[in-house]
C-alpha cells in the first residue's frame, strides 16, 4: 500500500546555523536493480550500484534551483525488478540541496542521494520539512505523475492554456524554435526572407549580436539597429516575427572591456553591488578581454528592468520575447548581501526572481530563461540548457557539457524525460546555446533526435562561419527546423503522458502525448528497429497516430521546395570578400567573443 513519512526539523528562526545538516537519511534496499530518479535537467535514471557510469562518477549535484543541482525539489528510487519505489519531496528547498556521494549501500559500494540543509545568512530562518511517499507498484513514469499532482498543489503546474489568460504571447512562443544570429548586418532581411520562402514561421530570433563584416566583423550595437531602422523593416515585412533580447540583471561592468563603458548605466548600478560580510564586493562574469563584472544585489533586479525598458522601449525595440540570462542557473546564495543600504538573503532573491518574471509579463512580453526551476514555470515559457546536462564539473571549459565521446555523457538508458512528464504542457526546454553551433553536425543530429523524442524546440546559432555563401549550413538549419516541426508543431503544448524503453539497451525509446501522438526514436546508428506494427531505421524516428499506426512525417508546415544554399545576397558578397583576409584570424576568435558577449547585460 502507498504510505507517507514526514520529517520536520524545527528551531527558532533567529537561531545561528552556520553548518549543514545531512538529514533525513535516504532509504534504499539491497537490490541489484535499485535505480535513482533525479530531476537533474530533463531527468536521470541512474543505477545505484553502477561504479562505471560516467555520470555516477562525475556528478555531485548541489543546491536546488541552480544549474548544478536539481530543478525540481524531489528525488526518488525505484526497484525496476519489483516495479516498486518511493520519492522524497523537499517542501523547504530554498536553503537545501541533494548531494550524490559514493556510499556504502548494504554490503556493496554505490551512490546515494543525500539531503542536506544549511542556514540563510547564518540563521535558521525557516523550519525544514521532507516527505517520503512509498509505492508498492510504480515506475519512474508513475512517480513523475504523482509528483505532478504535488506540484499542482504547490502552484507550479500552470499550463500554457492557463498562462495565456495573462500572457497570450506564450502560445506563440511555446512552439517557436530559437535562433541567435551573428551574421552580417546586411543579411538580416535576407535571413527572414529565407525563413518565409521555406514556409517556417515558428521561430524567435535575436538580432542584437549581428556583425558588420565591412568593418572587420565588429558587432553592431542595439542603438545602431534602432537608428538604421532594422526593426521597423522587419516588422513592416514580417509583422508576426518574434524578436527576443537578453536581459542580465546580475552582472555590472564598471570599466570598459569588449564594449565601451556605458557610464550612465554604471553610475546608476554601482550603488547596488553585492557586498559580503567583510565589505568585499563579489565578481561574476569575465569577458574576453579579461574585464570582470561585479554581481548585483537582488535589490537591483527590478530597478535594472525599469532602466532597461526605459532605454530600449518596445516601441523602438520591439523585442516582445525576453530571455533573462542566468536566472535559473546561479545559486540563491548570490542573494546574500550585507550592504546596510540594501541587505538581502537567499529567500529574498528567490522572491525577487519571481517578481521580476511577473514584471516582464506585466509589460506584455514573454519570458524564457537560462536553466530551469519549477517555481518559475507559472511565468516562463521555456528554459535553455536543461535538455542537456549543465555544469557537470570538468566536462567542458565553459562549465556546460558539450557531450562526451561523440554523443553524450550519459548512457542512452540513463536519460529520462522527467521534466517533460511533469511540465511539458507548461514550459518547454531546449539545448544550451553552445549546442546551436551549426558546424557540430553529428552532435546536431543527436540533439535533434532527443528534441523529437521529447517534443521540444530547436536551438540554432548561425554565425559568420556557418552562413558564409556556399557552406550549406543555413540550408541544413532550415531542413532541421522542418524535421523538428513534424513533431513539435503538433505536441508543443501537450502533456507528455508516457515514456518507455522499447529495447533493453535503451537505444529505442517511445514517448506519448495527450493528443494521442507518439514518437519512436532509434538511437542506434547501425541496427534497424522493427516490431509487429512499426519499423524505425538507424539514427531515425517515426511518428505514430493515436491508433499506433505510422504516419507521414510532414507535420503541419508548408514546404515550398528545396531551399537555396546561399543566404547572403550578391550585394553582400562583395563586402564579405573584401574583408575575407582580415577575417581569417577572426574565425576562431570571433566565435569566442560571441560566446562571451551573450552573457553580458
C-alpha positions as CSV (number, residue, x, y, z in Angstrom):
1,X,0.0,0.0,0.0
2,X,1.1,3.6,-0.5
3,X,2.2,5.5,2.5
4,X,4.0,8.7,3.6
5,X,6.6,9.5,6.2
6,X,7.2,13.1,7.2
7,X,10.3,14.7,8.9
8,X,10.1,18.2,10.4
9,X,13.2,20.0,11.7
10,X,12.3,22.9,13.9
11,X,14.2,25.8,15.6
12,X,13.9,29.5,16.4
13,X,14.1,31.5,13.2
14,X,16.9,33.6,14.5
15,X,19.0,30.7,15.8
16,X,22.6,30.6,14.5
17,X,23.0,28.0,11.8
18,X,26.5,28.0,10.1
19,X,27.0,24.4,9.2
20,X,25.0,21.7,7.4
21,X,22.5,19.1,8.5
22,X,22.6,15.9,6.4
23,X,19.1,14.7,7.4
24,X,16.8,12.8,7.0
25,X,18.6,9.7,5.8
26,X,18.0,8.2,2.3
27,X,16.1,4.9,2.1
28,X,17.5,2.1,0.0
29,X,17.3,-1.7,-0.4
30,X,19.9,-4.3,-1.3
31,X,18.5,-5.0,-4.8
32,X,20.9,-5.0,-7.8
33,X,18.1,-3.3,-9.7
34,X,17.9,-0.2,-7.4
35,X,17.9,3.0,-9.5
36,X,17.7,6.6,-8.6
37,X,15.3,9.1,-10.2
38,X,17.0,12.5,-10.2
39,X,15.4,15.7,-11.7
40,X,18.7,17.0,-12.9
41,X,17.9,19.0,-16.1
42,X,15.5,16.8,-18.2
43,X,16.0,13.9,-15.8
44,X,18.2,10.9,-15.0
45,X,17.6,7.3,-14.1
46,X,20.9,6.0,-12.5
47,X,21.8,2.6,-11.3
48,X,22.8,2.9,-7.6
49,X,25.5,0.2,-8.0
50,X,27.0,1.1,-11.3
51,X,30.5,2.1,-10.4
52,X,31.5,2.5,-14.1
53,X,28.8,5.1,-15.0
54,X,30.3,8.3,-16.2
55,X,27.5,10.3,-14.6
56,X,27.7,8.4,-11.3
57,X,31.4,9.2,-11.1
58,X,31.3,12.8,-12.1
59,X,28.0,14.2,-10.8
60,X,27.9,15.6,-7.2
61,X,24.7,17.7,-7.5
62,X,24.1,20.6,-5.1
63,X,21.5,23.2,-4.2
64,X,18.0,23.2,-5.6
65,X,17.2,25.6,-8.4
66,X,20.6,26.2,-9.8
67,X,22.3,24.6,-12.8
68,X,24.5,22.1,-10.8
69,X,21.6,20.9,-8.6
70,X,18.0,19.8,-9.1
71,X,15.3,21.8,-10.9
72,X,12.5,20.1,-9.0
73,X,12.6,19.6,-5.2
74,X,12.3,15.9,-5.1
75,X,14.1,12.7,-5.9
76,X,13.1,9.0,-6.0
77,X,14.3,5.4,-6.0
78,X,12.8,2.5,-7.9
79,X,13.4,-1.2,-7.9
80,X,13.0,-2.0,-11.5
81,X,12.7,-5.7,-10.9
82,X,9.8,-5.5,-8.4
83,X,8.3,-2.3,-10.0
84,X,8.1,-0.6,-6.6
85,X,9.8,2.5,-5.1
86,X,9.4,5.8,-3.3
87,X,10.0,9.5,-3.7
88,X,11.1,12.2,-1.3
89,X,9.6,15.7,-1.6
90,X,11.6,18.5,0.0
91,X,9.0,21.1,0.9
92,X,11.6,23.7,2.0
93,X,14.1,23.8,-0.8
94,X,15.4,27.4,-0.7
95,X,18.1,26.5,1.9
96,X,18.8,23.0,0.9
97,X,20.0,20.6,-1.7
98,X,20.9,17.0,-2.6
99,X,24.4,15.6,-2.8
100,X,25.3,12.4,-4.6
101,X,28.4,10.8,-3.0
102,X,29.9,7.3,-3.4
103,X,28.5,5.4,-0.4
104,X,28.1,2.0,1.3
105,X,24.8,0.5,0.2
106,X,24.3,-2.6,2.2
107,X,27.4,-4.7,1.6
108,X,28.2,-3.0,-1.7
109,X,29.7,0.3,-2.9
110,X,27.4,2.5,-4.8
111,X,25.9,6.0,-5.0
112,X,23.4,7.5,-2.6
113,X,21.4,10.8,-2.9
114,X,21.8,12.7,0.4
115,X,19.5,15.6,1.5
116,X,21.3,18.5,3.2
117,X,20.1,21.8,4.8
118,X,22.0,25.0,5.6
119,X,21.3,28.4,7.0
120,X,20.3,31.6,5.3
121,X,22.7,34.3,6.2
122,X,23.9,32.1,9.1
123,X,20.4,32.0,10.6
124,X,18.0,29.1,10.8
125,X,15.4,31.2,9.0
126,X,12.7,28.6,8.5
127,X,11.8,25.1,9.6
128,X,12.6,22.3,7.2
129,X,10.2,19.6,6.0
130,X,10.7,16.4,3.9
131,X,8.0,13.9,3.0
132,X,8.6,10.3,1.7
133,X,6.0,8.6,-0.3
134,X,6.2,4.8,-0.7
135,X,4.7,3.0,-3.7
136,X,4.2,-0.8,-3.8
137,X,3.8,-0.6,-7.5
138,X,5.1,2.1,-9.8
139,X,7.8,3.1,-12.3
140,X,9.6,6.4,-12.9
141,X,6.7,7.4,-15.1
142,X,4.2,6.7,-12.2
143,X,6.3,8.6,-9.7
144,X,6.7,11.6,-12.1
145,X,2.9,11.8,-12.5
146,X,2.4,11.5,-8.7
147,X,4.9,14.4,-8.3
148,X,3.0,16.4,-10.9
149,X,0.0,16.3,-8.5
150,X,2.1,17.6,-5.7
151,X,3.5,20.3,-8.0
152,X,-0.1,21.3,-8.7
153,X,-0.8,21.7,-5.0
154,X,2.3,24.0,-4.8
155,X,1.0,26.1,-7.7
156,X,3.8,25.1,-10.1
157,X,1.7,23.3,-12.7
158,X,0.2,26.1,-14.8
159,X,-0.5,25.0,-18.4
160,X,0.1,27.1,-21.5
161,X,-3.6,27.5,-21.8
162,X,-3.9,28.8,-18.2
163,X,-1.0,31.1,-18.6
164,X,-2.3,32.5,-21.9
165,X,-5.0,34.3,-20.0
166,X,-2.3,36.6,-18.6
167,X,0.2,36.2,-21.3
168,X,-1.3,35.5,-24.8
169,X,2.1,35.6,-26.4
170,X,3.1,32.4,-24.7
171,X,1.0,30.3,-27.1
172,X,3.0,31.8,-30.0
173,X,6.4,31.2,-28.5
174,X,5.6,27.8,-27.0
175,X,6.2,26.2,-30.4
176,X,8.9,28.5,-31.6
177,X,12.5,27.5,-32.3
178,X,15.2,29.8,-31.1
179,X,17.7,31.4,-33.5
180,X,20.6,33.5,-32.1
181,X,22.0,35.5,-35.1
182,X,25.6,36.6,-35.5
183,X,25.5,37.1,-39.3
184,X,26.4,40.2,-41.3
185,X,24.1,43.1,-40.6
186,X,23.2,43.4,-44.3
187,X,21.9,39.8,-44.4
188,X,19.3,40.3,-41.7
189,X,16.3,40.8,-44.0
190,X,17.6,38.0,-46.3
191,X,17.5,35.7,-43.3
192,X,13.8,36.5,-42.7
193,X,13.1,36.1,-46.4
194,X,14.6,32.6,-46.4
195,X,12.5,31.6,-43.4
196,X,9.4,32.8,-45.3
197,X,10.4,31.0,-48.5
198,X,10.9,27.8,-46.6
199,X,7.4,28.1,-45.0
200,X,8.8,28.3,-41.5
201,X,7.1,30.8,-39.2
202,X,7.6,29.3,-35.7
203,X,10.9,31.0,-34.9
204,X,12.0,33.6,-32.4
205,X,15.1,35.5,-33.4
206,X,17.8,37.5,-31.7
207,X,19.5,40.0,-34.0
208,X,21.4,42.0,-31.3
209,X,24.8,40.3,-32.0
210,X,24.9,40.7,-35.8
211,X,28.2,41.9,-37.2
212,X,29.5,44.4,-39.8
213,X,31.8,42.4,-42.0
214,X,32.8,45.6,-43.8
215,X,34.2,46.9,-40.5
216,X,36.4,43.9,-39.5
217,X,33.3,41.9,-38.4
218,X,32.7,44.3,-35.4
219,X,29.5,43.9,-33.5
220,X,26.6,46.2,-34.3
221,X,25.1,47.7,-31.1
222,X,21.5,48.0,-30.3
223,X,21.2,51.7,-30.8
224,X,22.6,51.4,-34.3
225,X,20.0,48.7,-35.2
226,X,17.3,51.1,-33.9
227,X,18.8,54.1,-35.8
228,X,19.1,52.3,-39.1
229,X,15.5,51.2,-38.9
230,X,16.2,47.4,-39.0
231,X,13.5,46.6,-36.5
232,X,11.0,48.8,-38.4
233,X,11.9,46.9,-41.7
234,X,11.4,43.5,-40.1
235,X,8.1,44.4,-38.6
236,X,6.8,46.0,-41.8
237,X,7.7,43.0,-43.9
238,X,7.0,40.3,-41.3
239,X,4.7,41.7,-38.7
240,X,4.3,38.4,-36.9
241,X,8.1,37.9,-36.5
242,X,9.1,37.1,-32.9
243,X,12.1,39.1,-31.8
244,X,13.9,38.5,-28.5
245,X,16.7,40.0,-26.5
246,X,18.8,39.1,-23.5
247,X,18.4,40.7,-20.1
248,X,21.1,40.2,-17.5
249,X,20.2,41.7,-14.1
250,X,23.2,40.2,-12.3
251,X,26.5,41.4,-13.9
252,X,27.6,45.0,-13.7
253,X,30.7,46.2,-15.6
254,X,32.4,49.3,-14.2
255,X,35.2,49.5,-16.7
256,X,35.5,49.2,-20.5
257,X,36.2,45.7,-21.9
258,X,34.7,44.2,-25.0
259,X,32.4,47.2,-25.2
260,X,32.8,50.8,-24.3
261,X,31.6,51.5,-20.8
262,X,28.0,52.7,-20.5
263,X,28.8,55.4,-18.0
264,X,25.2,56.3,-17.3
265,X,24.3,52.7,-16.5
266,X,27.4,52.2,-14.4
267,X,26.6,55.2,-12.3
268,X,23.1,54.0,-11.9
269,X,24.1,50.4,-11.0
270,X,27.2,50.9,-8.9
271,X,25.4,51.6,-5.6
272,X,23.8,48.1,-5.8
273,X,26.9,45.9,-5.9
274,X,26.6,42.8,-3.8
275,X,28.6,43.1,-0.6
276,X,29.9,40.3,1.5
277,X,30.2,40.0,5.3
278,X,33.7,41.7,5.2
279,X,32.6,44.5,2.9
280,X,34.1,42.9,-0.2
281,X,32.2,43.1,-3.5
282,X,31.8,39.8,-5.3
283,X,32.6,39.4,-9.0
284,X,30.7,37.5,-11.7
285,X,31.2,37.1,-15.5
286,X,34.7,37.8,-17.1
287,X,34.6,39.0,-20.7
288,X,37.1,38.0,-23.5
289,X,39.4,40.9,-22.6
290,X,39.7,39.9,-19.0
291,X,37.4,42.5,-17.6
292,X,35.3,41.1,-14.8
293,X,31.8,42.2,-13.9
294,X,30.5,42.7,-10.3
295,X,27.5,40.8,-9.1
296,X,24.4,42.9,-8.4
297,X,22.4,42.7,-5.2
298,X,18.8,41.3,-5.6
299,X,17.6,44.8,-4.7
300,X,18.9,45.8,-8.2
301,X,16.9,43.3,-10.3
302,X,13.7,45.2,-10.7
303,X,15.5,48.5,-11.0
304,X,17.5,47.1,-13.8
305,X,14.4,46.0,-15.6
306,X,12.9,49.5,-15.3
307,X,16.1,51.1,-16.5
308,X,16.4,48.7,-19.5
309,X,12.8,49.2,-20.6
310,X,13.1,53.0,-20.4
311,X,16.3,52.9,-22.5
312,X,15.0,50.4,-25.1
313,X,11.2,50.8,-25.1
314,X,9.2,48.2,-27.0
315,X,8.0,51.0,-29.4
316,X,11.6,51.4,-30.7
317,X,13.0,47.9,-30.0
318,X,10.1,45.5,-30.4
319,X,11.5,42.5,-28.6
320,X,8.4,41.2,-27.0
321,X,10.3,38.0,-26.1
322,X,12.7,38.5,-23.2
323,X,15.4,36.0,-22.4
324,X,16.5,36.5,-18.8
325,X,20.1,35.3,-18.6
326,X,21.4,33.2,-15.7
327,X,18.1,33.5,-13.7
328,X,17.7,29.7,-13.3
329,X,21.4,28.8,-13.3
330,X,23.0,30.7,-10.4
331,X,22.9,29.9,-6.7
332,X,20.4,31.6,-4.5
333,X,23.5,32.2,-2.3
334,X,24.1,35.2,-4.6
335,X,21.2,36.8,-2.7
336,X,23.2,37.2,0.5
337,X,24.2,40.8,0.7
338,X,25.4,42.7,3.8
339,X,25.3,46.2,2.5
340,X,23.4,48.2,5.1
341,X,21.5,50.2,2.4
342,X,20.2,47.0,0.7
343,X,20.6,43.9,2.8
344,X,19.4,40.7,1.4
345,X,19.4,36.9,1.8
346,X,18.6,33.7,-0.2
347,X,14.9,33.9,0.4
348,X,14.7,37.5,-0.8
349,X,16.5,36.6,-4.1
350,X,14.1,33.7,-4.5
351,X,11.1,36.0,-4.2
352,X,12.6,38.8,-6.3
353,X,13.2,36.4,-9.2
354,X,9.5,35.6,-9.2
355,X,8.7,39.4,-9.0
356,X,10.9,40.1,-12.0
357,X,9.3,37.3,-14.0
358,X,5.9,38.7,-13.2
359,X,7.0,42.2,-14.1
360,X,8.1,41.1,-17.6
361,X,4.7,39.6,-18.2
362,X,3.1,42.8,-17.0
363,X,5.0,44.6,-19.8
364,X,3.1,42.4,-22.3
365,X,6.2,40.4,-23.1
366,X,7.1,36.7,-22.9
367,X,9.8,35.1,-20.8
368,X,12.5,32.5,-21.4
369,X,15.4,31.9,-19.2
370,X,18.7,30.0,-18.9
371,X,18.4,27.0,-16.6
372,X,15.1,25.5,-15.3
373,X,13.4,25.7,-11.9
374,X,9.9,24.5,-11.1
375,X,8.9,27.7,-9.3
376,X,9.5,29.7,-12.5
377,X,7.1,27.5,-14.5
378,X,4.0,29.7,-13.9
379,X,5.8,32.6,-15.6
380,X,8.3,31.3,-18.1
381,X,7.5,29.7,-21.5
382,X,10.8,27.8,-21.9
383,X,14.2,27.1,-20.3
384,X,17.5,27.0,-22.1
385,X,20.1,24.3,-21.4
386,X,18.1,21.8,-19.4
387,X,17.5,19.5,-22.3
388,X,21.2,18.6,-21.9
389,X,23.4,18.4,-18.8
390,X,24.5,21.7,-17.3
391,X,27.5,22.2,-15.0
392,X,28.9,18.7,-14.5
393,X,32.4,19.6,-13.2
394,X,35.2,19.1,-15.7
395,X,33.2,18.2,-18.8
396,X,33.6,21.5,-20.7
397,X,35.7,24.6,-20.1
398,X,32.5,26.8,-20.3
399,X,31.0,24.6,-17.5
400,X,28.4,23.4,-19.9
401,X,28.6,19.8,-21.1
402,X,29.2,19.7,-24.8
403,X,28.8,15.9,-25.0
404,X,31.4,13.4,-24.1
405,X,32.6,10.9,-26.7
406,X,30.5,11.8,-29.8
407,X,27.0,11.9,-28.4
408,X,26.6,12.1,-24.6
409,X,28.0,11.8,-21.1
410,X,25.0,9.7,-20.0
411,X,24.4,6.2,-21.3
412,X,21.3,6.2,-23.6
413,X,19.3,4.4,-20.9
414,X,20.3,6.8,-18.1
415,X,18.3,9.7,-19.5
416,X,14.6,10.0,-18.9
417,X,12.2,12.9,-19.7
418,X,11.3,13.6,-16.0
419,X,10.8,17.3,-16.6
420,X,8.6,16.6,-19.6
421,X,6.5,14.1,-17.8
422,X,5.7,16.7,-15.1
423,X,5.8,20.1,-17.0
424,X,5.7,19.5,-20.8
425,X,2.3,21.2,-21.2
426,X,3.5,24.1,-19.0
427,X,7.1,25.1,-20.0
428,X,9.5,23.6,-22.6
429,X,13.2,23.0,-22.5
430,X,15.9,23.0,-25.2
431,X,19.7,22.6,-25.5
432,X,22.1,25.2,-24.2
433,X,23.1,27.8,-26.8
434,X,26.5,26.3,-27.4
435,X,24.8,23.3,-28.9
436,X,23.3,25.6,-31.5
437,X,26.6,25.9,-33.5
438,X,25.6,24.7,-37.0
439,X,29.0,23.0,-37.7
440,X,28.6,20.5,-34.9
441,X,26.9,18.3,-37.5
442,X,26.9,14.9,-35.8
443,X,26.0,16.3,-32.5
444,X,23.3,18.4,-34.1
445,X,21.7,15.2,-35.4
446,X,21.9,13.6,-31.9
447,X,20.4,16.7,-30.3
448,X,17.6,16.7,-32.8
449,X,16.7,13.1,-32.0
450,X,16.2,14.0,-28.4
451,X,14.2,17.1,-29.3
452,X,12.0,14.9,-31.5
453,X,11.6,12.3,-28.8
454,X,10.8,14.8,-26.1
455,X,8.7,17.1,-28.3
456,X,10.9,20.1,-27.7
457,X,12.2,23.1,-29.7
458,X,15.5,23.5,-31.5
459,X,18.3,25.9,-30.7
460,X,20.3,27.4,-33.6
461,X,23.3,29.6,-33.7
462,X,24.1,30.7,-37.3
463,X,27.2,32.9,-37.2
464,X,29.6,34.2,-39.8
465,X,31.2,30.8,-40.5
466,X,28.0,28.9,-40.9
467,X,26.3,31.5,-43.1
468,X,29.1,32.2,-45.5
469,X,27.9,31.7,-49.1
470,X,28.4,28.1,-50.2
471,X,28.7,26.4,-46.9
472,X,25.2,24.9,-46.9
473,X,24.9,25.1,-43.1
474,X,22.0,27.5,-43.3
475,X,20.0,25.3,-45.7
476,X,20.7,22.4,-43.3
477,X,19.3,24.5,-40.4
478,X,16.1,25.1,-42.3
479,X,15.7,21.4,-43.1
480,X,16.3,20.6,-39.4
481,X,13.6,23.0,-38.4
482,X,11.2,21.3,-40.8
483,X,12.1,17.9,-39.4
484,X,11.6,19.1,-35.8
485,X,8.3,20.6,-36.8
486,X,6.9,17.2,-37.8
487,X,6.6,16.6,-34.0
488,X,7.0,19.9,-32.3
489,X,4.2,21.8,-34.1
490,X,1.8,19.0,-33.1
491,X,2.7,18.4,-29.4
492,X,4.4,21.6,-28.1
493,X,1.6,22.3,-25.6
494,X,0.6,18.7,-25.0
495,X,1.1,16.9,-21.7
496,X,3.6,14.0,-22.1
497,X,1.7,11.0,-20.8
498,X,4.3,8.2,-21.1
499,X,7.9,7.3,-21.9
500,X,9.3,3.8,-22.3
501,X,12.4,2.0,-23.4
502,X,11.5,-0.4,-26.2
503,X,14.8,-2.3,-26.1
504,X,16.9,-3.5,-23.2
505,X,19.9,-1.4,-24.2
506,X,17.7,1.8,-24.3
507,X,18.6,2.6,-27.9
508,X,14.9,2.7,-29.0
509,X,12.6,4.9,-26.9
510,X,9.0,6.0,-27.2
511,X,7.1,9.0,-25.9
512,X,3.3,9.5,-25.9
513,X,1.5,12.8,-25.7
514,X,-2.0,13.8,-24.6
515,X,-3.2,14.4,-28.2
516,X,-2.6,10.7,-28.8
517,X,0.5,11.2,-30.9
518,X,3.6,9.1,-30.2
519,X,7.2,9.3,-31.3
520,X,9.6,6.4,-31.5
521,X,13.4,7.2,-31.9
522,X,16.1,4.7,-32.8
523,X,19.4,6.0,-31.4
524,X,21.3,3.0,-32.8
525,X,23.5,4.1,-35.8
526,X,23.6,0.6,-37.2
527,X,20.6,-1.6,-36.3
528,X,17.0,-1.1,-37.6
529,X,14.2,-1.5,-35.1
530,X,11.2,-3.5,-36.2
531,X,8.1,-4.7,-34.3
532,X,4.7,-6.0,-35.3
533,X,3.4,-2.6,-36.4
534,X,6.4,-0.3,-36.9
535,X,9.9,0.0,-38.2
536,X,12.5,2.7,-37.5
537,X,15.7,3.0,-39.4
538,X,19.0,3.5,-37.6
539,X,19.5,7.1,-36.3
540,X,15.9,8.0,-37.2
541,X,12.4,8.4,-35.9
542,X,8.8,7.7,-36.7
543,X,5.5,9.2,-35.7
544,X,2.5,7.1,-34.6
545,X,-1.1,8.3,-34.5
546,X,-3.5,7.6,-31.6
547,X,-4.2,4.1,-33.0
548,X,-0.4,3.3,-33.1
549,X,-0.1,3.5,-36.8
550,X,2.8,5.1,-38.6
551,X,2.1,8.5,-40.2
552,X,3.8,10.6,-42.8
553,X,6.4,12.9,-41.3
554,X,5.3,16.1,-42.7
555,X,3.9,18.0,-39.7
556,X,1.6,20.9,-40.4
557,X,4.1,23.2,-42.2
558,X,4.3,24.3,-45.8
559,X,7.3,23.1,-47.8
560,X,7.8,25.3,-50.8
561,X,10.6,23.3,-52.2
562,X,14.3,22.9,-52.0
563,X,15.9,25.8,-50.2
564,X,18.8,27.6,-51.9
565,X,22.2,27.3,-50.2
566,X,23.1,31.0,-50.4
567,X,21.7,33.2,-47.6
568,X,23.7,36.3,-48.4
569,X,22.6,38.3,-51.4
570,X,25.0,39.3,-54.1
571,X,25.3,42.8,-52.8
572,X,26.5,41.5,-49.5
573,X,29.0,39.1,-51.1
574,X,31.4,41.9,-52.2
575,X,31.6,43.2,-48.6
576,X,32.3,39.7,-47.3
577,X,35.1,39.0,-49.8
578,X,36.6,42.4,-49.2
579,X,37.0,41.6,-45.6
580,X,37.9,38.0,-46.1
581,X,41.6,38.2,-45.4
582,X,41.1,40.2,-42.3
583,X,38.6,37.6,-41.1
584,X,40.8,34.6,-41.4
585,X,42.1,35.0,-37.9
586,X,38.7,36.1,-36.7
587,X,37.0,32.8,-37.4
588,X,38.0,31.2,-34.1
589,X,38.5,34.4,-32.0
590,X,35.1,35.8,-33.2
591,X,33.3,32.7,-32.1
592,X,34.9,33.0,-28.6
593,X,33.9,36.7,-28.4
594,X,30.4,35.8,-29.3
595,X,30.3,33.1,-26.7
596,X,31.4,35.6,-24.0
597,X,29.2,38.5,-25.2
598,X,25.9,36.8,-24.9
599,X,26.4,36.7,-21.1
600,X,26.6,40.5,-20.9
601,X,23.9,43.0,-19.9
